[in-house]
Amino acid sequence: MKENKLSDKLKKNLLDMNYNKYLYYFNTSVILLFTYVIGILIGFITKQINYRSLNQMMAVAVVSILVVGVIILLLLNFLDHLRKIVIEMKKLKV
């Protein structure tokens, strides 16, 4: 019986490490997203991005869709991993 408890404790520690890893990734992705949005806003406020220029706005739109899309997909992926880890931790007998 002690081997089972040790095994569950070891699994819990490994799951804790994975949870912390994905939580770090999730937080970093959120910070990157906000940094990008703030950078775009600063570009508009300082008039480095001309909202009247169709070429500039198309470039900003394409890059923004790519960057924000990738970050949102990553956020959803990391959130899914976090949920699965919590479910696995609840199954352990610790």
PyMOL commands that set and color helices and strands:
alter all, ss='L'
color gray80, all
select helices_A, chain A and resi 2-45+54-91
alter helices_A, ss='H'
color red, helices_A
deselect
rebuild
show_as cartoon
